[in-house]
Amino acid sequence: MEQPETDDHAAGRIAARPRPPAHGARWPLPPGQYPLGMGDGRDGLLRVPAAPPPARDPPGPQGAGREAPAQPASLPLIVMLHGATGDAARALRRIAPIADAALLVLPDSIGRSWDILEGGYGPDIARIEAALDRVLAAWPVDPRRIAVAGFSDGASYALSLALMNGGLFTHCFAFSPGFVAPMRIEGRPRLFVSHGTEDAVLPIDACSRRLVPKLQKAGYPVIYREFAGGHEVPAEIAVTALAFLMAD
């Protein structure tokens, strides 16, 4: 079910936060891909990675190497946002090389693109918050590794969400962004920005080469990677972004 909009949503604020997992709790779903369950119309996907192997008792008379009860590891979480006219399935394909490394939340925008491009923050913020409320209540998410990511318009939206919600998002991956438009500033999330030098959709000189110095001047920790290519997310860029999330 979708969540009603509030003034907080219009200000770009997402109130969802991770909860401590119950001791010994099992994952609520097996590895696989599931509808996000956001109601009628456009929806989204939840992708569950392969589960870690079960812990084993130590060898010897007491444990004898038996499998211990399931103790789920804390999972990194990546919220991945599609580009204009896209959807969750296309967003997932963009980061397929790293899809098994984290719990993925892939919402669909309500319109053709994200709300900031269609009248202002609100509807999609409420939708993302509702999805995260459900996921964070059910899954053992690592609070040190919660990333919002996106491609193209989704990258611009991800950057904006990260800057406004640094109390939730620790990291941001912006793959070929065009702009950033925060309504307010919260925290100092770590930023990863990539852009193709031959991008004909969002040219690099007008976009990331202008954005990144401004973000750095504002005090954000930014890793910036240019690559020889167009409007895309090369596999090696996705892998580098994941390493950035997983670094201590």
C-alpha positions as CSV (number, residue, x, y, z in Angstrom):
1,M,0.0,0.0,0.0
2,E,1.2,3.5,-0.8
3,Q,1.8,6.0,2.0
4,P,-0.1,9.4,2.1
5,E,2.0,12.4,1.3
6,T,3.0,14.8,4.1
7,D,4.8,18.1,4.3
8,D,8.0,16.1,5.2
9,H,7.7,14.3,1.9
10,A,7.4,17.6,0.0
11,A,10.6,18.7,1.7
12,G,12.3,15.5,0.5
13,R,12.5,13.9,3.9
14,I,12.5,10.0,4.3
15,A,11.8,9.0,7.9
16,A,12.4,5.2,7.6
17,R,15.3,3.8,9.6
18,P,16.8,0.3,10.1
19,R,15.8,-1.7,13.2
20,P,18.0,-4.1,15.1
21,P,17.2,-7.6,13.9
22,A,15.6,-10.1,16.2
23,H,18.2,-12.6,17.6
24,G,18.2,-15.8,15.5
25,A,15.6,-14.4,13.1
26,R,15.6,-16.0,9.6
27,W,15.3,-14.1,6.4
28,P,11.6,-13.5,5.6
29,L,12.1,-14.5,2.0
30,P,14.4,-16.9,0.2
31,P,16.8,-15.6,-2.5
32,G,15.0,-14.3,-5.5
33,Q,13.1,-11.5,-7.1
34,Y,9.7,-10.3,-5.7
35,P,7.2,-7.5,-6.4
36,L,7.7,-4.5,-4.1
37,G,4.0,-4.5,-3.4
38,M,3.3,-0.8,-3.7
39,G,-0.3,-1.2,-4.8
40,D,-2.0,-0.8,-8.2
41,G,-0.2,0.5,-11.2
42,R,3.6,0.9,-11.3
43,D,5.3,-1.0,-8.6
44,G,9.0,-2.1,-8.3
45,L,11.1,-5.0,-7.2
46,L,12.8,-6.4,-4.1
47,R,15.8,-8.6,-5.0
48,V,17.1,-10.9,-2.3
49,P,20.7,-12.0,-2.7
50,A,22.0,-15.6,-2.2
51,A,21.9,-16.4,1.5
52,P,25.2,-16.8,3.4
53,P,26.1,-20.4,4.3
54,P,24.8,-21.5,7.7
55,A,27.2,-21.2,10.6
56,R,28.5,-24.4,11.9
57,D,29.3,-25.5,15.5
58,P,33.0,-25.9,16.2
59,P,34.4,-29.4,15.7
60,G,34.7,-31.6,18.8
61,P,32.5,-33.5,21.3
62,Q,30.2,-30.5,21.9
63,G,29.5,-29.2,18.5
64,A,30.7,-32.0,16.2
65,G,30.5,-29.7,13.3
66,R,26.7,-29.5,13.1
67,E,24.9,-26.6,11.4
68,A,24.1,-23.9,13.9
69,P,20.7,-22.1,13.9
70,A,20.4,-19.5,11.2
71,Q,22.0,-16.2,12.2
72,P,21.5,-13.8,9.2
73,A,24.4,-11.5,8.5
74,S,23.6,-7.8,8.3
75,L,23.0,-7.0,4.7
76,P,24.1,-3.9,2.7
77,L,21.0,-2.3,1.2
78,I,21.0,-0.5,-2.2
79,V,17.9,1.5,-3.3
80,M,18.4,1.7,-7.1
81,L,16.4,4.3,-9.1
82,H,15.8,3.9,-12.9
83,G,16.2,6.6,-15.5
84,A,13.4,8.5,-17.3
85,T,10.7,6.3,-18.9
86,G,12.4,3.3,-17.2
87,D,11.4,0.8,-14.6
88,A,12.7,-1.5,-11.9
89,A,13.7,-4.3,-14.3
90,R,15.8,-2.0,-16.4
91,A,17.4,-0.5,-13.3
92,L,18.3,-4.0,-12.1
93,R,20.0,-4.8,-15.4
94,R,22.2,-1.7,-15.0
95,I,23.7,-3.1,-11.8
96,A,23.5,-6.9,-12.7
97,P,27.2,-7.4,-11.9
98,I,26.7,-6.5,-8.3
99,A,23.1,-7.7,-7.7
100,D,24.1,-10.6,-5.5
101,A,26.1,-8.4,-3.1
102,A,23.3,-6.6,-1.4
103,L,19.5,-6.5,-0.7
104,L,18.1,-4.4,-3.5
105,V,15.0,-2.2,-3.4
106,L,14.1,-1.0,-6.9
107,P,11.0,1.2,-6.9
108,D,9.2,2.4,-10.0
109,S,8.5,6.1,-10.2
110,I,4.8,7.0,-10.3
111,G,5.2,9.0,-13.5
112,R,7.5,8.8,-16.4
113,S,10.3,10.1,-14.3
114,W,10.8,11.1,-10.6
115,D,8.6,13.6,-8.9
116,I,11.1,16.4,-8.8
117,L,11.0,16.4,-12.6
118,E,7.2,16.3,-12.6
119,G,6.0,19.0,-10.2
120,G,8.1,18.7,-7.1
121,Y,9.0,16.3,-4.3
122,G,6.2,14.3,-2.6
123,P,4.6,11.3,-4.3
124,D,7.8,9.4,-5.0
125,I,9.3,10.3,-1.7
126,A,6.2,8.9,0.1
127,R,6.5,5.7,-2.1
128,I,10.2,5.2,-1.3
129,E,9.6,5.8,2.4
130,A,6.8,3.2,2.5
131,A,8.9,0.6,0.7
132,L,11.8,1.2,3.0
133,D,9.6,1.1,6.1
134,R,8.6,-2.4,5.2
135,V,12.0,-3.6,4.2
136,L,13.9,-2.2,7.1
137,A,11.3,-3.6,9.6
138,A,11.8,-7.1,8.2
139,W,15.4,-7.5,7.1
140,P,18.7,-7.3,9.0
141,V,20.2,-4.3,7.2
142,D,23.7,-3.0,8.0
143,P,23.1,0.7,9.1
144,R,26.7,1.5,7.9
145,R,26.0,0.5,4.4
146,I,22.7,1.9,3.1
147,A,23.1,3.4,-0.4
148,V,20.7,5.2,-2.7
149,A,21.8,4.8,-6.3
150,G,20.5,5.7,-9.7
151,F,21.1,6.0,-13.4
152,S,20.5,9.2,-15.5
153,D,17.5,11.0,-14.1
154,G,17.6,8.3,-11.3
155,A,21.2,9.4,-10.6
156,S,20.1,13.0,-10.2
157,Y,17.3,12.0,-7.9
158,A,19.6,9.7,-5.9
159,L,22.1,12.5,-5.3
160,S,19.3,14.8,-4.2
161,L,17.9,12.2,-1.9
162,A,21.3,11.4,-0.4
163,L,22.0,15.1,0.4
164,M,18.6,15.5,2.0
165,N,18.7,12.2,4.0
166,G,22.2,11.7,5.2
167,G,20.8,10.4,8.4
168,L,19.5,7.3,6.5
169,F,21.7,7.0,3.4
170,T,25.4,6.5,4.2
171,H,26.4,6.2,0.5
172,C,25.2,7.3,-2.9
173,F,26.1,5.9,-6.4
174,A,25.2,8.4,-9.2
175,F,25.7,6.8,-12.6
176,S,25.6,9.6,-15.2
177,P,23.7,12.3,-13.3
178,G,22.5,15.6,-14.8
179,F,21.8,17.7,-11.7
180,V,21.3,17.8,-8.0
181,A,18.3,19.6,-6.4
182,P,18.1,19.2,-2.6
183,M,15.5,21.1,-0.7
184,R,17.6,20.9,2.5
185,I,20.8,19.3,3.7
186,E,21.3,16.6,6.2
187,G,24.6,14.8,7.1
188,R,27.5,14.0,4.8
189,P,26.9,10.8,2.9
190,R,29.8,9.4,0.8
191,L,29.3,10.0,-2.9
192,F,30.4,7.9,-5.9
193,V,29.8,9.6,-9.3
194,S,30.6,8.1,-12.8
195,H,30.1,9.5,-16.3
196,G,31.0,8.5,-19.8
197,T,33.2,10.9,-21.7
198,E,31.1,10.3,-24.9
199,D,27.7,10.6,-23.2
200,A,25.3,12.2,-25.8
201,V,22.2,12.2,-23.5
202,L,23.7,14.0,-20.5
203,P,27.0,15.5,-21.8
204,I,29.8,15.1,-19.2
205,D,31.0,18.8,-19.5
206,A,27.6,20.2,-18.6
207,C,26.8,17.6,-16.0
208,S,29.3,15.7,-13.8
209,R,32.3,17.9,-14.6
210,R,30.3,20.8,-13.1
211,L,28.5,18.9,-10.4
212,V,31.5,17.1,-8.8
213,P,33.6,20.2,-8.0
214,K,30.6,21.8,-6.4
215,L,30.0,18.8,-4.2
216,Q,33.6,18.6,-3.2
217,K,33.7,22.3,-2.4
218,A,30.6,21.8,-0.2
219,G,32.6,19.3,1.8
220,Y,31.2,15.9,0.5
221,P,33.6,13.0,0.2
222,V,33.4,12.2,-3.5
223,I,34.9,9.4,-5.6
224,Y,34.6,10.4,-9.3
225,R,35.2,8.1,-12.2
226,E,35.1,9.0,-15.9
227,F,35.1,6.2,-18.5
228,A,35.4,5.9,-22.2
229,G,31.8,5.3,-23.2
230,G,28.3,6.7,-23.5
231,H,25.2,6.8,-21.4
232,E,25.6,3.5,-19.6
233,V,26.9,1.8,-16.5
234,P,29.9,-0.4,-17.5
235,A,30.3,-3.5,-15.3
236,E,33.7,-2.3,-14.0
237,I,32.0,0.9,-12.8
238,A,29.3,-1.0,-10.9
239,V,31.9,-3.2,-9.3
240,T,34.0,-0.1,-8.2
241,A,30.8,1.4,-6.7
242,L,30.2,-1.7,-4.7
243,A,33.8,-1.8,-3.4
244,F,33.2,1.8,-2.3
245,L,30.1,0.8,-0.3
246,M,31.9,-2.2,1.3
247,A,35.1,-0.4,2.2
248,D,35.7,0.1,5.9
